[in-house]
Amino acid sequence: MSVHRIYNFSAGPAVLPLPVLEEAQRDLIALPGVGMSVMEISHRSKPFDAILENAEADMRLLAGIPDNYKILFLQGGASTQFSMVPMNLLTAGATADYILTGDWGKKALKEAKKVGKTTVAASTEPTNFDHIPAQDALTLTPGAAYVHMTSNNTIHGTEWHHLPSVGDAPLVCDTSSNMFSRPIDVAKYGLIYAGAQKNLGPSGVTVVIIREDLLARSADALPTMLNYKVHAENGSRYNTPPAFGIYILGLVLKWLKGVGGLAAIEAINIRKADTLYAELDRTEFWRPHARTDARSRMNITFRLPSEELENAFAKAATAAGFDGLKGHRSVGGMRASIYNAFPEEGITALVEFMREFERKNG
């Protein structure tokens, strides 16, 4: 039986690669050679050992992750990391710097303030987060415990296309919405975290990549489940991990390898984003939110001449098989989230729809 799939522009949980869904469907009842579903096997069994080890190996291979970094597969989403990062890394008497480029950075700062001293190194909120701060706009704390940034901002549609220079302080980055959408130099970070449900897999699994020397900051007094050192020492299996999510994440990583790796997927993502931005820039009917040099390749935000037209566009788009285009309430307008697995033909179809809508309403 053929299944009709609409174009999913949701910001997350987001579209997954069709080959991944098909393989999971085939093996859902029983993994080959195992006789049980991946949702039934023990997280301490040899089959799950292989799933976990393969996922970590493929992640290391794709991103060139150095040996002195631990990969943790955790739960609780990026929102739990907002608390775990300062609980583990913000030592007594130290200060953590936060660069605010969107709502998720603000939420991360809110949780860090509950743990220790923080400062705002820069904020683009005065212009409704429409750009990324330049290096000379950063006011960094000498000897900071760490500097926190959000690499891509789903709500406002901005993305860092360079890394800030933060001196000797560990750079901590929330990469939830653009992780593995392009090559990443892990050695430039102290800690990277990402909720999987954008580019890596389904909701329910969170990836943390942490430099080993930073594990020494995790105090024994921390709650066990919030302690990076405990999770690292137990190979992400202090408790039952999100086994099914890790399984799907492993399939996504295998798919990425098949595409040609991170450089190859970056080229595809650039092509998709450039096609859509070219249409947005073609006339003044469409009004992108982000400044040109800060535009996200993952989340493309734009407005129309009036809210009435925006509502009509959203309604017509849904009827035409384009789901999830309504923008976040803090920005309004539209948002097309086009993560790794979003098909290029969906961009072509959306552009054709936009031109027809403008022809009738422009």
C-alpha positions in Angstrom: 0.0 0.0 0.0 1.5 3.4 -1.0 1.5 6.1 1.6 1.1 9.8 0.7 3.6 12.0 2.6 3.0 15.7 2.7 5.9 18.2 3.0 6.7 18.7 6.7 8.2 22.1 7.4 7.8 21.7 11.2 10.5 23.1 13.4 10.6 19.9 15.4 10.0 17.1 15.9 10.9 17.3 12.3 11.1 15.3 9.0 13.2 12.1 9.1 14.9 10.5 6.1 12.5 8.2 4.3 15.0 5.4 4.1 15.4 5.5 7.9 11.7 5.3 8.4 11.4 2.4 5.9 14.3 0.4 7.6 12.8 1.0 11.1 9.4 -0.1 9.7 10.9 -3.3 8.3 12.7 -4.2 11.5 10.3 -2.9 14.1 8.8 -6.2 15.0 12.1 -8.1 15.1 15.6 -7.0 14.5 17.4 -9.2 12.0 19.0 -12.2 13.9 17.6 -11.1 17.2 13.9 -12.1 17.1 12.8 -9.1 19.2 11.9 -5.5 18.6 14.5 -2.9 19.4 11.9 -1.6 21.9 12.0 -5.0 23.7 15.7 -5.8 23.9 17.7 -5.2 27.1 19.8 -2.1 27.1 22.6 -4.3 28.4 22.3 -6.9 25.7 24.8 -7.6 22.9 22.4 -6.3 20.2 22.0 -3.0 22.0 25.8 -2.9 22.6 26.2 -3.0 18.9 23.5 -0.3 18.3 25.2 2.1 20.8 28.7 1.4 19.7 27.9 1.8 16.0 26.0 5.1 16.7 29.0 6.5 18.6 31.5 5.3 16.0 29.5 6.8 13.1 29.2 10.1 15.0 32.9 10.2 15.6 33.6 9.4 12.0 31.2 12.0 10.5 32.4 14.9 12.7 36.0 13.8 13.2 35.4 13.9 17.0 38.8 13.7 18.8 39.4 10.8 21.2 39.5 13.1 24.2 35.8 13.8 23.9 33.1 11.7 25.4 29.8 11.2 23.6 26.8 10.8 25.9 23.3 9.8 24.9 20.9 11.3 27.5 17.3 12.2 28.0 15.4 15.4 28.9 16.0 17.4 25.7 18.2 20.5 25.4 16.1 22.1 28.1 17.6 19.8 30.7 21.0 20.7 29.4 20.2 24.3 30.3 20.5 23.2 33.9 23.1 20.5 33.6 25.7 22.7 31.9 25.9 25.2 34.8 25.4 22.5 37.5 28.5 20.7 36.1 30.7 23.4 34.7 29.9 26.6 36.7 32.3 26.2 39.6 32.1 28.2 42.9 33.2 31.8 42.5 33.3 31.6 38.7 31.1 33.4 36.1 29.5 32.0 33.0 29.0 34.2 29.9 25.9 33.9 27.7 25.6 35.2 24.2 21.9 35.7 23.6 20.7 35.3 20.0 17.2 34.0 20.6 14.6 32.7 23.0 16.4 29.4 23.7 19.5 31.3 24.7 17.4 33.3 27.1 15.9 30.1 28.6 19.4 28.7 29.0 20.5 31.8 30.9 17.4 31.7 33.1 18.4 28.2 34.3 22.1 29.1 34.8 21.1 32.1 37.0 19.7 29.6 39.5 23.0 27.9 39.8 25.6 30.6 39.9 26.9 33.9 38.6 26.2 34.8 35.0 26.7 37.7 32.6 25.3 38.5 29.2 28.2 38.8 26.9 26.0 40.1 24.1 22.3 40.2 23.1 20.6 40.9 19.8 17.2 41.1 21.5 16.8 44.9 20.9 16.3 44.2 17.2 14.1 41.1 17.8 17.0 38.7 17.3 17.4 39.5 13.6 21.3 39.1 13.5 24.3 37.5 15.1 26.6 39.8 17.1 30.0 40.7 15.7 33.1 39.9 17.7 33.6 43.4 18.8 30.1 43.4 20.3 31.0 40.7 22.8 31.9 41.7 26.4 33.6 38.6 27.8 34.5 37.9 31.4 38.2 37.1 32.0 38.6 33.6 33.3 34.9 32.7 32.6 33.9 29.2 33.5 32.5 28.9 30.0 30.8 30.9 27.2 27.4 29.7 26.1 26.0 30.2 22.6 23.1 28.8 20.5 24.4 28.0 17.0 21.1 28.2 15.2 17.9 30.0 16.3 14.8 28.2 15.2 12.3 30.9 16.2 13.9 33.9 14.6 15.7 32.2 11.7 19.3 33.2 12.4 22.5 31.1 12.4 26.1 31.6 13.4 28.3 31.3 10.3 31.5 31.9 12.3 32.5 31.0 15.8 33.1 33.7 18.4 36.6 34.0 19.8 36.4 33.4 23.6 40.0 32.9 24.6 40.7 30.1 27.0 37.2 29.7 28.2 35.4 26.5 27.1 32.9 27.3 24.4 29.5 25.6 25.2 27.1 25.3 22.3 23.4 24.4 21.9 23.4 22.9 18.4 20.0 21.4 18.6 18.7 22.8 15.3 21.7 22.6 13.1 23.8 19.7 14.4 25.4 17.8 11.6 23.9 20.0 8.9 27.5 21.0 8.1 31.0 20.1 9.1 31.9 20.9 12.7 35.3 21.3 14.3 34.5 19.7 17.7 38.0 20.6 19.1 37.0 24.3 19.2 34.3 23.5 21.8 34.4 22.4 25.4 30.9 21.0 25.2 28.2 20.6 22.5 24.7 19.5 23.1 21.7 18.8 20.9 18.1 17.6 21.2 17.9 15.0 18.4 14.5 15.9 17.0 15.7 18.3 14.3 18.6 16.7 12.3 19.6 13.6 14.3 16.6 11.5 15.1 13.3 11.4 17.0 12.5 13.3 20.2 13.6 11.5 23.3 17.4 11.4 22.9 19.8 14.2 23.6 23.4 14.1 22.5 26.2 15.7 24.6 29.8 15.8 23.4 32.1 16.9 26.2 35.9 17.3 26.5 37.2 14.8 29.0 39.0 17.3 31.2 35.8 19.1 31.9 34.3 16.0 33.6 36.5 16.8 36.6 34.2 19.8 37.3 31.2 17.5 37.9 30.9 17.4 41.7 30.0 14.2 43.5 27.3 16.2 45.4 25.3 16.7 42.2 22.1 14.6 41.7 23.3 11.4 40.1 21.2 11.7 36.9 22.4 15.3 36.4 26.1 14.4 36.6 28.1 14.3 33.3 30.9 12.2 35.0 28.5 9.5 36.1 27.0 9.2 32.6 30.4 9.1 31.0 31.7 6.5 33.4 28.7 4.3 32.7 28.7 4.6 29.0 25.3 6.4 28.9 23.8 3.5 30.7 23.7 4.4 34.3 19.9 4.0 33.9 17.9 2.7 30.9 18.7 5.0 28.0 16.3 6.1 25.3 17.0 2.9 23.3 14.6 3.4 20.4 15.7 7.0 19.9 19.4 5.9 19.9 18.5 3.2 17.3 16.8 5.7 15.0 19.7 8.2 15.5 22.1 5.4 14.4 20.1 4.9 11.3 20.1 8.6 10.5 23.9 8.7 11.0 24.2 5.8 8.6 22.0 7.7 6.1 24.3 10.7 6.4 27.3 8.6 5.7 25.5 7.3 2.6 24.8 10.8 1.4 28.5 11.5 1.5 29.0 13.0 5.0 28.7 16.4 6.5 30.3 18.3 3.6 27.9 16.7 1.2 24.8 17.4 3.3 26.0 21.0 3.7 26.1 21.5 0.0 22.6 20.2 -0.3 21.4 22.4 2.6 23.0 25.5 1.0 21.3 24.7 -2.3 17.9 24.3 -0.6 18.2 27.5 1.4 19.6 29.6 -1.4 16.6 28.5 -3.6 14.1 29.6 -1.1 15.9 32.8 -0.1 16.2 33.7 -3.8 12.4 33.6 -4.0 12.0 35.7 -0.9 14.3 38.3 -2.3 12.7 38.4 -5.7 10.0 40.9 -4.8 9.0 43.0 -1.8 5.9 40.8 -1.3 8.0 38.5 0.9 9.9 40.0 3.9 12.6 37.8 5.5 13.2 38.5 9.2 16.9 37.7 9.5 19.6 40.0 8.2 21.3 38.7 5.1 24.6 37.8 6.7 22.9 35.9 9.6 20.3 33.9 7.7 19.7 30.3 8.9 19.9 27.5 6.4 17.6 25.4 8.7 14.8 27.8 9.7 13.7 30.4 7.1 11.5 33.1 8.6 9.5 35.6 6.6 6.5 37.8 6.7 3.9 39.0 4.1 2.4 42.5 3.7 -0.3 41.9 6.2 -1.5 39.5 8.9 -4.6 38.8 6.9 -2.4 37.6 4.0 -0.3 35.6 6.3 -3.3 33.8 7.7 -4.6 33.2 4.1 -1.2 31.9 3.1 -0.9 29.5 6.0 -4.4 28.1 5.4 -3.8 27.7 1.6 -0.4 26.1 2.2 -1.9 23.5 4.6 -4.6 22.7 2.1 -1.9 22.3 -0.6 0.1 19.7 1.5 2.6 22.0 3.2 2.6 21.5 7.0 4.1 23.5 9.7 4.7 26.8 7.9 3.1 29.0 10.5 5.7 31.1 12.3 6.3 31.3 16.0 4.1 33.8 17.8 7.1 36.0 18.9 8.0 36.7 15.2 4.8 36.1 13.4 4.6 35.4 9.7 5.9 32.1 8.3 8.7 29.7 9.1 10.0 27.0 6.7 12.2 24.5 8.6 14.2 22.6 6.1 16.5 20.3 8.0 18.8 17.7 6.6 16.1 15.2 5.7 13.8 17.8 4.0 13.6 16.9 0.3 14.8 19.3 -2.3 11.6 18.7 -4.3 9.7 20.2 -1.4 11.5 23.5 -1.9 10.7 23.5 -5.5 7.0 22.8 -4.8 6.9 25.5 -2.1 8.4 28.1 -4.4 5.9 27.3 -7.1 3.1 27.6 -4.6 4.5 31.0 -3.3 4.6 32.4 -6.9 1.0 31.4 -7.5 -0.1 32.9 -4.2 1.8 36.1 -4.9 0.3 36.3 -8.4 -3.2 36.1 -7.0 -2.6 38.3 -3.9 0.3 40.6 -4.7 
